[in-house]
Amino acid sequence: MKSLSGSLLGLKTSQIKRLEKLGHRRVPPRAIVSHELCRDMCRLSNEIGRQIGLLIDRTGKIVQVLAGEVDRILIPDLREYRLAPDRLRGLRCVHTHLDLTPLTQDDLTDLALLRLDLMAVVTTQSDGTPGNVYWAHILPGASDTAPYQIMDPLPTFRTDIGCADLIQALETELSRKKADTIRREGAERALLVSVFSGPRKVAMDSLDELMELTRTASIDIIDTILQQRKKADPRFLMGSGKLDELSITALHRGATLIIFDQELNPSQIRSIADRIEIKVIDRTQLILDIFAQRAKSREGKLQVELAQLKYILPRLVTKDTAMSRLTGGIGGRGPGETRLEINRRRARERIRRLESAIATVQKNRFQQRRQRSKKGLPILSIIGYTNAGKSTLLNQLTQSRVLAEDKLFATLDPSSRRMRFPRDVEVIITDTVGFIRDLPKELMAAFKATLEELENADLLLHVIDISNPRHQAQIRSVESILDELGLHSIPTIRVLNKIDQVPPDVLESLTQRLDGIPVSALDRSTFSPLISELQKAVEHL
């Protein structure tokens, strides 16, 4: 036996010794529990007025004896025992009830949440003799809300159910379902979660954007979950019961990831990581991960890594599942330091090196900008919400081939191209990274070298996707970031893109209301009013 777990206060020394002796017994591997063990558990449980539990491994060894309360038993931290999407925990829990009550909802929740091999309850009669054994096991393919099967009760002398064979069959089925999922999907699978207290429409719009971000990161979406609360839970963001339900759903449906739309603070990350067995990230981490996937230049990669480390450092915890793929490569074990301390020290050292490298990048960019300034060419910078069509517009205006995709953050590294107007006026047009609502402050800081391009712009082209129902909110987000960067004084022309996706009467109304120039970045024949306005603006600079 490994140890006693639970409160021993109020127990006599002789009772504690009898609890310890239970742990030295063995259970036949084919049986849930032996009749003799049920008899002794119930007798002692009735005597002390508390539930008693056993954690039993697959060899029949009792690895822990649990001393509970009159109406509940607390299962300790089981993280040291194996767990994978196609595996059960390798432990079964057998405990007493001080009456004839069968399995409770708490028992079934623990079974599903902890992925136990089995959960069994031995009822205790008023004279301390055992009643029936009620039991249940995980059931692959069952419903999300009840991913288990409750079996018929058994008398204590007939618990030989071929336990080892049953568990092997369950794991084989779990493994088959995992293989089917991998063959079908071949990607990470996520549950998207939003916990909100404001208007439902705002939360829905935000969740829609999270879905776009998730697809951009090549993550498959299993489902979305909205929870409205008067106030966010300071520890788990959502209620602990709802979090348990979410974890059960994720494990049962083969999710590899839970993504929260709201930013999780370091304390919440730690609390959630301690409670559930699945990887958890928030919206900010998802954006950082997208940037990590899409950065191509050395500068972009440096900036992304710096942003990731600055975000992760205060969130470093001992449990790896809270870190997602963003922490790969950081860590190790050395004499005199814990793994966590080494992670933090190495992260801080790497941050210093990255900041030095980015300072060099900024210096080089400053030299490039001075060279451009000497040539006296006006600089036009294309800005806008991510996926508004900025790169496509740049390609059409300059007849170039900058990467343009129907994905968020297709462009991370700034691109500059020359353009000559019909009246022989030449300008430099730069494309910049797309903005997004609540752009992570770590990215704002890390991308300072990139965003400094905007400080030297003589004119800003604000590209707006008017086919997007959230375009008003996107305009506000972009203008808010410009204010934050101190760029609101630069002359700006609004370019209303994707007119081919908007009805003519709606387009006319939007053009007047937004005071912009309508174009379709895919159709150069719509550019005449824009080019005319740009030339006029450049001549008056």
MOHU-V659966 format. One record per residue. N is the residue number from 1. SS is DSSP state (H for helix, E for strand, - for the rest). Layout:
# MOHU-V659966
n->N ss->SS
n->N ss->SS
This chain:
# MOHU-V659966
n->1 ss->-
n->2 ss->-
n->3 ss->E
n->4 ss->E
n->5 ss->E
n->6 ss->E
n->7 ss->-
n->8 ss->-
n->9 ss->-
n->10 ss->-
n->11 ss->-
n->12 ss->-
n->13 ss->H
n->14 ss->H
n->15 ss->H
n->16 ss->H
n->17 ss->H
n->18 ss->H
n->19 ss->H
n->20 ss->H
n->21 ss->H
n->22 ss->H
n->23 ss->-
n->24 ss->-
n->25 ss->-
n->26 ss->E
n->27 ss->-
n->28 ss->-
n->29 ss->-
n->30 ss->-
n->31 ss->E
n->32 ss->-
n->33 ss->-
n->34 ss->-
n->35 ss->H
n->36 ss->H
n->37 ss->H
n->38 ss->H
n->39 ss->H
n->40 ss->H
n->41 ss->H
n->42 ss->H
n->43 ss->H
n->44 ss->H
n->45 ss->H
n->46 ss->H
n->47 ss->H
n->48 ss->H
n->49 ss->-
n->50 ss->-
n->51 ss->-
n->52 ss->E
n->53 ss->E
n->54 ss->E
n->55 ss->E
n->56 ss->E
n->57 ss->E
n->58 ss->-
n->59 ss->-
n->60 ss->-
n->61 ss->E
n->62 ss->E
n->63 ss->E
n->64 ss->E
n->65 ss->E
n->66 ss->E
n->67 ss->E
n->68 ss->-
n->69 ss->-
n->70 ss->-
n->71 ss->-
n->72 ss->-
n->73 ss->-
n->74 ss->-
n->75 ss->-
n->76 ss->-
n->77 ss->-
n->78 ss->-
n->79 ss->-
n->80 ss->-
n->81 ss->-
n->82 ss->-
n->83 ss->-
n->84 ss->E
n->85 ss->-
n->86 ss->-
n->87 ss->E
n->88 ss->-
n->89 ss->-
n->90 ss->-
n->91 ss->E
n->92 ss->E
n->93 ss->E
n->94 ss->E
n->95 ss->E
n->96 ss->E
n->97 ss->E
n->98 ss->-
n->99 ss->-
n->100 ss->-
n->101 ss->-
n->102 ss->-
n->103 ss->-
n->104 ss->-
n->105 ss->H
n->106 ss->H
n->107 ss->H
n->108 ss->H
n->109 ss->H
n->110 ss->H
n->111 ss->H
n->112 ss->H
n->113 ss->H
n->114 ss->H
n->115 ss->-
n->116 ss->-
n->117 ss->-
n->118 ss->E
n->119 ss->E
n->120 ss->E
n->121 ss->E
n->122 ss->E
n->123 ss->E
n->124 ss->E
n->125 ss->-
n->126 ss->-
n->127 ss->-
n->128 ss->-
n->129 ss->-
n->130 ss->E
n->131 ss->E
n->132 ss->E
n->133 ss->E
n->134 ss->E
n->135 ss->E
n->136 ss->E
n->137 ss->E
n->138 ss->E
n->139 ss->-
n->140 ss->-
n->141 ss->-
n->142 ss->-
n->143 ss->-
n->144 ss->-
n->145 ss->-
n->146 ss->-
n->147 ss->-
n->148 ss->E
n->149 ss->E
n->150 ss->E
n->151 ss->-
n->152 ss->-
n->153 ss->-
n->154 ss->E
n->155 ss->E
n->156 ss->-
n->157 ss->-
n->158 ss->-
n->159 ss->-
n->160 ss->E
n->161 ss->-
n->162 ss->-
n->163 ss->H
n->164 ss->H
n->165 ss->H
n->166 ss->H
n->167 ss->H
n->168 ss->H
n->169 ss->H
n->170 ss->H
n->171 ss->H
n->172 ss->H
n->173 ss->H
n->174 ss->H
n->175 ss->H
n->176 ss->H
n->177 ss->H
n->178 ss->H
n->179 ss->H
n->180 ss->H
n->181 ss->H
n->182 ss->H
n->183 ss->H
n->184 ss->H
n->185 ss->H
n->186 ss->-
n->187 ss->-
n->188 ss->-
n->189 ss->E
n->190 ss->E
n->191 ss->E
n->192 ss->E
n->193 ss->E
n->194 ss->E
n->195 ss->E
n->196 ss->E
n->197 ss->-
n->198 ss->-
n->199 ss->-
n->200 ss->H
n->201 ss->H
n->202 ss->H
n->203 ss->H
n->204 ss->H
n->205 ss->H
n->206 ss->H
n->207 ss->H
n->208 ss->H
n->209 ss->H
n->210 ss->H
n->211 ss->H
n->212 ss->H
n->213 ss->H
n->214 ss->H
n->215 ss->H
n->216 ss->H
n->217 ss->-
n->218 ss->-
n->219 ss->-
n->220 ss->E
n->221 ss->E
n->222 ss->E
n->223 ss->E
n->224 ss->E
n->225 ss->E
n->226 ss->E
n->227 ss->E
n->228 ss->E
n->229 ss->-
n->230 ss->-
n->231 ss->-
n->232 ss->-
n->233 ss->E
n->234 ss->-
n->235 ss->-
n->236 ss->-
n->237 ss->E
n->238 ss->-
n->239 ss->-
n->240 ss->H
n->241 ss->H
n->242 ss->H
n->243 ss->H
n->244 ss->H
n->245 ss->H
n->246 ss->H
n->247 ss->H
n->248 ss->H
n->249 ss->H
n->250 ss->H
n->251 ss->H
n->252 ss->H
n->253 ss->-
n->254 ss->-
n->255 ss->-
n->256 ss->-
n->257 ss->E
n->258 ss->E
n->259 ss->E
n->260 ss->E
n->261 ss->-
n->262 ss->-
n->263 ss->-
n->264 ss->-
n->265 ss->-
n->266 ss->H
n->267 ss->H
n->268 ss->H
n->269 ss->H
n->270 ss->H
n->271 ss->H
n->272 ss->H
n->273 ss->H
n->274 ss->H
n->275 ss->H
n->276 ss->-
n->277 ss->-
n->278 ss->-
n->279 ss->E
n->280 ss->E
n->281 ss->E
n->282 ss->E
n->283 ss->H
n->284 ss->H
n->285 ss->H
n->286 ss->H
n->287 ss->H
n->288 ss->H
n->289 ss->H
n->290 ss->H
n->291 ss->H
n->292 ss->H
n->293 ss->H
n->294 ss->H
n->295 ss->-
n->296 ss->-
n->297 ss->-
n->298 ss->H
n->299 ss->H
n->300 ss->H
n->301 ss->H
n->302 ss->H
n->303 ss->H
n->304 ss->H
n->305 ss->H
n->306 ss->H
n->307 ss->H
n->308 ss->H
n->309 ss->H
n->310 ss->H
n->311 ss->H
n->312 ss->H
n->313 ss->H
n->314 ss->-
n->315 ss->-
n->316 ss->-
n->317 ss->-
n->318 ss->-
n->319 ss->-
n->320 ss->H
n->321 ss->H
n->322 ss->H
n->323 ss->-
n->324 ss->H
n->325 ss->H
n->326 ss->H
n->327 ss->H
n->328 ss->-
n->329 ss->-
n->330 ss->-
n->331 ss->-
n->332 ss->-
n->333 ss->-
n->334 ss->E
n->335 ss->-
n->336 ss->-
n->337 ss->E
n->338 ss->-
n->339 ss->H
n->340 ss->H
n->341 ss->H
n->342 ss->H
n->343 ss->H
n->344 ss->H
n->345 ss->H
n->346 ss->H
n->347 ss->H
n->348 ss->H
n->349 ss->H
n->350 ss->H
n->351 ss->H
n->352 ss->H
n->353 ss->H
n->354 ss->H
n->355 ss->H
n->356 ss->H
n->357 ss->H
n->358 ss->H
n->359 ss->H
n->360 ss->H
n->361 ss->H
n->362 ss->H
n->363 ss->H
n->364 ss->H
n->365 ss->H
n->366 ss->H
n->367 ss->H
n->368 ss->H
n->369 ss->H
n->370 ss->H
n->371 ss->H
n->372 ss->H
n->373 ss->H
n->374 ss->H
n->375 ss->H
n->376 ss->-
n->377 ss->-
n->378 ss->E
n->379 ss->E
n->380 ss->E
n->381 ss->E
n->382 ss->E
n->383 ss->E
n->384 ss->E
n->385 ss->E
n->386 ss->-
n->387 ss->-
n->388 ss->-
n->389 ss->-
n->390 ss->H
n->391 ss->H
n->392 ss->H
n->393 ss->H
n->394 ss->H
n->395 ss->H
n->396 ss->H
n->397 ss->H
n->398 ss->H
n->399 ss->-
n->400 ss->-
n->401 ss->-
n->402 ss->-
n->403 ss->-
n->404 ss->-
n->405 ss->-
n->406 ss->-
n->407 ss->-
n->408 ss->-
n->409 ss->-
n->410 ss->-
n->411 ss->-
n->412 ss->-
n->413 ss->-
n->414 ss->-
n->415 ss->E
n->416 ss->E
n->417 ss->E
n->418 ss->E
n->419 ss->E
n->420 ss->E
n->421 ss->-
n->422 ss->-
n->423 ss->-
n->424 ss->-
n->425 ss->-
n->426 ss->E
n->427 ss->E
n->428 ss->E
n->429 ss->E
n->430 ss->E
n->431 ss->E
n->432 ss->-
n->433 ss->-
n->434 ss->-
n->435 ss->E
n->436 ss->-
n->437 ss->-
n->438 ss->-
n->439 ss->-
n->440 ss->-
n->441 ss->H
n->442 ss->H
n->443 ss->H
n->444 ss->H
n->445 ss->H
n->446 ss->H
n->447 ss->-
n->448 ss->H
n->449 ss->H
n->450 ss->H
n->451 ss->H
n->452 ss->H
n->453 ss->H
n->454 ss->H
n->455 ss->H
n->456 ss->-
n->457 ss->-
n->458 ss->-
n->459 ss->E
n->460 ss->E
n->461 ss->E
n->462 ss->E
n->463 ss->E
n->464 ss->E
n->465 ss->E
n->466 ss->-
n->467 ss->-
n->468 ss->-
n->469 ss->-
n->470 ss->-
n->471 ss->H
n->472 ss->H
n->473 ss->H
n->474 ss->H
n->475 ss->H
n->476 ss->H
n->477 ss->H
n->478 ss->H
n->479 ss->H
n->480 ss->H
n->481 ss->H
n->482 ss->H
n->483 ss->H
n->484 ss->H
n->485 ss->H
n->486 ss->-
n->487 ss->-
n->488 ss->-
n->489 ss->-
n->490 ss->-
n->491 ss->-
n->492 ss->E
n->493 ss->E
n->494 ss->E
n->495 ss->E
n->496 ss->E
n->497 ss->E
n->498 ss->-
n->499 ss->H
n->500 ss->H
n->501 ss->H
n->502 ss->-
n->503 ss->-
n->504 ss->H
n->505 ss->H
n->506 ss->H
n->507 ss->H
n->508 ss->H
n->509 ss->H
n->510 ss->H
n->511 ss->H
n->512 ss->H
n->513 ss->H
n->514 ss->H
n->515 ss->-
n->516 ss->-
n->517 ss->E
n->518 ss->E
n->519 ss->-
n->520 ss->E
n->521 ss->-
n->522 ss->-
n->523 ss->E
n->524 ss->H
n->525 ss->H
n->526 ss->H
n->527 ss->-
n->528 ss->H
n->529 ss->H
n->530 ss->H
n->531 ss->H
n->532 ss->H
n->533 ss->H
n->534 ss->H
n->535 ss->H
n->536 ss->H
n->537 ss->H
n->538 ss->H
n->539 ss->H
n->540 ss->-
n->541 ss->-
